Amino acid sequence: MHHLLPLLVAVPLLGAALLVAAGRRLPRIATEVTGCVVSGGTGALAVVLLLHSTPPLTEWVGGWLPAGGESVGILVVGDGPALGFAALASLLTLAALAYSWRYFAAPAHGHTGAFTALVLVFQGAMCGFALAGDLFNAFVFFELMSVTAYALTGYRIDDAKAVQGALTFGVVTSLGAYAMLMGIALLYARTGELAMTEIGRGLDTAAGPGGPDALVLASFVLVLTGLLVKSAAVPFHFWLPDAHAVAPTPVCMLLSGAMVELGAYGVWRVYGTVFSGPGGIPAADLTRALVTLGALTAATGAVMCWYQRHIKRLLAYSTVAHTGLFLVGLGVLTPEGDDGVALYLLGHAGVKAALFACAGALLDRFGSVDEHALHGRARRLRATAVMFAVGALALAGLPPFGTALGKAVTEEAVGGPLTVVFVGASAITAGAVLRVTARVFLGLGPRPRDTGYETSGSDEEPETSGLLRRVPDTMTSVPAVLLAAALAVGVVPGFGALVARSVNEAGSGGAHASVHWTAHGALLGVVSTVLAVALAGLAVTRPRWAAAPDRAAPLRRLQSGHVGDYVAWLLVGATVLGALALPAVLGG
């Protein structure tokens, strides 16, 4: 079975090449069917391999096996988490392509296969990053993801805002990639290896009695900076709301549903295989760095989410907040934390993709994603309203959704005051989505006054040839399936235990961790949900209470839209990350 691993990357890339070569001569329906068959077939293959991933599957692509203990080949690793993410990326790609069925007004330059081909390249890059067993090829797929996402974000090149958002995305994520490449170069200089496990052994062998030195710290900071940019952790997050505001809806589904999660997965994978030994970064220092940045990310994302009226930006900041929760869960470095984050990621991917799909339906039906301008206009979209409300409850952590199970397990792992961060961030982000539901779909409360701080979203152009008279079935069935999948993560018997076993065998040395519903976890999920409903109710009945206070203006002005500001914050973030990990060197 291990010989099939490279197909998870090759099949989407070959499908994209076919569409590029023949797309101008194929009817549109043929290109869309091809895209769905390729993405769905890749997802099915990933699931089949996942069922046979014990022990982990490994393959040296092209037969370039190690010689004399050294290697120059491309190593792909198919353990549970890697294949799970490959399956997630492929199935979300299928959902995005199904949602976009005959979606755009006109393909770029008459090339009917352009959009589908780009999406398939993006899928192949995500699968390649998930499976990469060496750091350099992880970087290659990391950069391929960035380049393709840049093109997809700015796909509507006739829209100046789309081009600006894509440019911001391209500059910031490229700098993150360059940082990662420099970190890989330092590790290669120290160990002469590129395979992650071999780098880890080389660092342990070269470690002195005092532990890691400045070179190891520098490589750690540079590699993690690249990964944290991709996962949109504060203060590396500024590209995300700008990109989501202008990217086509199917692209937003993939960015928030898969790519951001892959950044968190990369942090987990790289630390566990490269920096977790005696020659790497001590556990206490990594915990301090990830928990601090995670809590800051969760708090900032939740506050900024609450004060948005641009619905796609609101959902983007919700993604930032939940990224913070993922980092906190990973930062405690326990098997229970890893298991909880894995389940949380799976549930969040389905929920967030579904919410963006619903936002896209609003944009193409009414030509706006402005919460204020849409007040009461979507009363007839009952199915979309129900799914938006259900998605909000899932974000809050209402049992029995997969997000609730993952949140409960992670809260049990982090314990203490950090539990408040989980309850608060999930309640505020879910409350913001419920507030939109009440105002836009139900018309409740008076129309809020403008404060002058928000990006309105009222001047967004629909992504179809004109305003839709009715929402197509694909725009309602796809988010319904995604929400059902998020529910299944929490209710399918034995699924949580299966995910936990796969994660623990790959990253915890097989350490056993029990994953199940507890009264404490369910109670905290209910508390988060009640708080979310209360916050939404207060916002609707007392709009002035929910308006942005003047003291929040400085935080909101940081999202300036100027790429130079974002680059400066990237440097600040790398410096802060180094300062948080610095005791690893000073202790030596």
CORLIN-V30833 format. One record per backbone hydrogen bond with DSSP energy under -1.0 kcal/mol. NH is the residue of the N-H (numbers start at 0). CO is the residue of the C=O. E is the energy in kcal/mol with one decimal. If there is no record, write none. Layout:
BEGIN
NH/CO/E
NH/CO/E
END
This chain:
BEGIN
3/0/-1.9
4/1/-1.3
6/3/-1.2
7/4/-1.8
8/5/-1.2
9/5/-2.8
10/6/-2.5
12/8/-1.5
13/9/-3.0
14/10/-2.6
15/11/-2.3
16/12/-2.2
17/13/-2.4
18/14/-2.0
19/15/-2.4
20/16/-2.4
21/17/-2.6
22/18/-1.9
24/21/-1.4
30/26/-1.6
31/27/-2.1
32/28/-2.4
33/29/-2.4
34/30/-2.3
35/31/-2.2
36/32/-2.6
37/33/-2.6
38/34/-2.5
39/35/-2.6
40/36/-2.6
41/37/-2.2
42/38/-2.2
43/39/-2.4
44/40/-2.3
45/41/-2.4
46/42/-2.1
47/43/-2.4
48/44/-2.6
49/45/-2.2
50/46/-1.7
51/48/-1.1
52/49/-1.3
56/77/-1.6
58/75/-2.1
60/73/-2.7
62/59/-2.1
64/62/-1.9
66/69/-3.0
69/66/-1.5
75/58/-2.4
76/130/-3.2
77/56/-4.2
82/78/-2.6
83/79/-2.6
84/80/-2.4
85/81/-2.1
86/82/-2.5
87/83/-2.4
88/84/-3.0
89/85/-2.1
90/86/-2.7
91/87/-2.4
92/88/-1.8
93/89/-2.1
94/90/-2.1
95/91/-2.6
96/92/-2.5
97/93/-2.5
98/94/-2.5
99/95/-1.8
100/97/-1.3
102/99/-2.0
104/462/-1.0
109/106/-1.6
110/107/-2.2
111/109/-1.0
113/110/-1.5
116/112/-2.5
117/113/-2.3
118/114/-2.3
119/115/-2.2
120/116/-2.2
121/117/-2.4
122/118/-2.3
123/119/-2.7
124/120/-2.4
125/121/-2.3
126/122/-2.5
127/123/-2.4
128/124/-2.4
129/125/-2.2
130/126/-1.9
131/127/-1.5
132/74/-2.9
134/193/-2.6
137/133/-1.6
138/134/-2.2
139/135/-2.1
140/136/-2.4
141/137/-2.2
142/138/-2.8
143/139/-2.2
144/140/-2.4
145/141/-1.8
146/142/-2.8
147/143/-2.3
148/144/-2.8
149/145/-2.2
150/146/-2.0
151/147/-2.5
152/148/-2.8
153/149/-1.9
154/151/-1.4
156/154/-1.7
158/155/-2.0
162/158/-1.8
163/159/-2.4
164/160/-2.8
165/161/-2.4
166/162/-2.4
167/163/-2.5
168/164/-2.3
169/165/-3.0
170/166/-2.7
171/167/-2.4
172/168/-2.3
173/169/-1.7
174/170/-2.1
175/171/-2.0
176/172/-2.1
177/173/-2.5
178/174/-2.3
179/175/-2.1
180/176/-2.4
181/177/-2.4
182/178/-2.1
183/179/-2.2
184/180/-2.2
185/181/-2.0
186/182/-2.0
187/183/-2.4
188/184/-2.3
189/185/-1.8
190/186/-2.6
191/187/-2.5
195/132/-2.2
198/194/-2.5
199/195/-2.3
200/196/-2.1
201/197/-2.6
202/198/-2.6
203/199/-1.9
204/200/-2.5
205/201/-2.3
210/207/-1.6
216/212/-2.1
217/213/-2.7
218/214/-2.5
219/215/-2.5
220/216/-2.6
221/217/-2.5
222/218/-2.6
223/219/-2.5
224/220/-2.1
225/221/-1.7
226/222/-1.7
227/223/-2.9
228/224/-2.1
229/225/-1.6
230/226/-1.8
232/227/-2.2
235/232/-3.0
239/236/-1.8
242/238/-2.4
243/239/-2.8
244/240/-1.9
246/242/-2.2
251/247/-2.0
252/248/-2.0
253/249/-1.2
254/250/-2.8
255/251/-2.4
256/252/-1.2
257/253/-2.0
258/253/-2.2
259/254/-2.1
261/257/-2.1
262/258/-1.4
263/259/-1.4
264/260/-2.4
265/261/-2.4
266/262/-1.8
267/263/-2.1
268/264/-2.8
269/265/-2.9
270/266/-2.1
271/267/-2.1
272/268/-1.9
273/269/-2.4
274/269/-1.1
279/276/-1.8
280/274/-1.6
285/281/-2.0
286/282/-2.8
287/283/-2.1
288/284/-2.2
289/285/-3.0
290/286/-2.5
291/287/-1.8
292/288/-2.4
293/289/-2.7
294/290/-2.6
295/291/-2.2
296/292/-2.5
297/293/-2.7
298/294/-2.4
299/295/-2.6
300/296/-2.7
301/297/-2.1
302/298/-2.3
303/299/-2.5
304/300/-2.1
305/301/-2.1
306/302/-1.3
307/304/-1.4
310/368/-3.0
313/309/-2.6
314/310/-2.2
315/311/-1.9
316/312/-2.6
317/313/-1.6
318/314/-1.7
319/315/-1.8
320/316/-2.4
321/317/-2.3
322/318/-2.2
323/319/-1.7
324/320/-1.4
325/321/-2.3
326/322/-2.3
327/323/-2.1
328/324/-2.3
329/325/-2.4
330/326/-2.3
331/327/-1.0
332/329/-1.4
337/333/-2.3
338/334/-2.5
339/335/-2.6
340/336/-2.3
341/337/-2.1
342/338/-2.1
343/339/-2.5
344/340/-3.0
345/341/-1.9
346/342/-2.4
347/343/-2.9
348/344/-2.3
349/345/-1.4
350/346/-2.2
351/347/-3.0
352/348/-1.9
353/349/-1.9
354/350/-2.3
355/351/-2.2
356/352/-1.9
357/353/-2.1
358/354/-2.2
359/355/-2.4
360/356/-1.6
361/357/-1.7
362/358/-2.1
363/359/-2.3
364/360/-1.5
365/361/-2.7
366/362/-2.0
368/456/-2.1
370/308/-2.8
373/369/-2.2
374/371/-1.4
375/438/-2.3
376/373/-2.3
377/439/-1.9
380/377/-1.1
381/379/-2.0
384/380/-2.5
385/381/-2.5
386/382/-2.2
387/383/-2.4
388/384/-2.3
389/385/-2.7
390/386/-2.6
391/387/-1.8
392/388/-2.2
393/389/-2.2
394/390/-2.2
395/391/-1.8
397/392/-2.0
400/397/-1.7
401/485/-2.4
404/400/-1.9
405/401/-2.8
406/402/-2.5
407/403/-2.6
408/404/-2.4
409/405/-2.4
410/406/-2.7
411/407/-2.0
412/408/-1.5
413/409/-2.6
414/410/-2.6
418/415/-1.6
419/416/-1.3
421/417/-1.5
422/418/-2.5
423/419/-2.9
424/420/-2.6
425/421/-2.1
426/422/-2.1
427/423/-2.5
428/424/-2.2
429/425/-2.0
430/426/-2.4
431/427/-2.0
432/428/-1.7
433/429/-2.6
434/430/-2.2
435/431/-1.8
436/432/-2.1
437/433/-2.6
438/434/-2.3
439/435/-3.0
440/436/-1.5
443/437/-2.4
467/363/-3.3
475/472/-1.2
476/472/-3.3
477/473/-1.5
479/475/-1.4
480/476/-2.3
481/477/-2.3
482/478/-2.4
483/479/-2.1
484/480/-2.3
485/481/-2.1
486/482/-2.1
487/483/-2.3
488/484/-1.6
489/486/-1.0
490/486/-1.2
491/487/-2.5
494/491/-1.8
497/493/-2.0
498/494/-2.5
499/495/-2.5
500/496/-2.4
501/497/-2.1
502/498/-2.5
503/499/-2.7
504/500/-2.3
505/501/-1.4
506/502/-2.4
507/503/-2.2
509/503/-2.4
510/507/-1.5
521/517/-2.7
522/518/-2.3
523/519/-2.2
524/520/-2.0
525/521/-2.2
526/522/-2.6
527/523/-2.6
528/524/-2.0
529/525/-2.8
530/526/-2.6
531/527/-2.2
532/528/-2.5
533/529/-2.5
534/530/-2.8
535/531/-2.4
536/532/-2.5
537/533/-2.5
538/534/-2.3
539/535/-2.1
540/536/-2.4
541/537/-2.4
544/541/-1.1
545/541/-1.1
551/548/-1.6
552/549/-1.3
555/551/-1.7
556/552/-2.3
558/555/-1.1
559/557/-2.2
565/561/-1.5
566/562/-2.3
567/563/-2.0
568/564/-2.2
569/565/-1.9
570/566/-1.9
571/567/-2.1
572/568/-2.8
573/569/-2.2
574/570/-2.1
575/571/-2.7
576/572/-2.7
577/573/-2.1
578/574/-2.4
579/575/-2.4
580/576/-1.5
583/580/-1.9
584/581/-2.0
585/581/-2.2
586/582/-2.4
587/584/-1.3
END
